[in-house]
Amino acid sequence: MLKNYETVFIMTPVLSDEQMKEAVGKFQKMLKDKGAEIVHEDHWGLRKMAYPIQKKTSGFYHLIEFKAEGPVIADIEVAFKRDERILRFLTVALDKHAVAYNEKKRLNKAAAAAAPAEAKAEAQG
């Protein structure tokens, strides 16, 4: 049975935009190859960290929400550990309340993005 998971990983800030996208693509492909279904992704960009990791004070944050079977998590976490571009990662299992919260958050974000466009259209109309 597929469970809902969310994983956030921090990539080293020395990567170029292209290298960062390649790293994210690698993990997306790995999840899909293992039968996972990616529900949502969010690239948070370059952020300052609370404390230095490997003498770096910032990193590229990326979140992937997905549905998968349990053994997939062990495989993806081994891949994170082996990839020198990944500074830290955290994968959590989501219960039904967390899934509902994430869906509600995405709907609110989409509605907020659509609202200014509607207001602009009305002002011009």
Phi, psi and omega in degrees: 000140181279134175249159178269134179226161175221130178233135176242132175228151182247124179259152181301140184286353182277357181286146172284168178303317181294317179296323180294315179296324179294320179295315179298316179300323179300315182285326175299312181297318180299315179299313181297320179297331180271005176091012179279153178247117181281121183271316184202151176225149178214123177262115184274350177081194182281123180228151176283137180268159181292329179211154182294141174235124183051043179063019177249139183254358178217167180195163177273120181262138177218135180244136174231124174257130185210165175248131182202172174271155184312311183300338180298325183297315179300319181296315183291325180290326175296319179297319177299316182295326182279341184272117183291347179283342183267121179275315180211159174208156176212127177242130178233146173278136181259132173274179185298330180290320178293321178297314179298319179298314180298319179296316179298317179299317179294320178296316178297320180295318179294319179294320179294324179289326181283329184301312179298325179293321178292318180297321179294319179296319179294321181295325180280330186289000000 
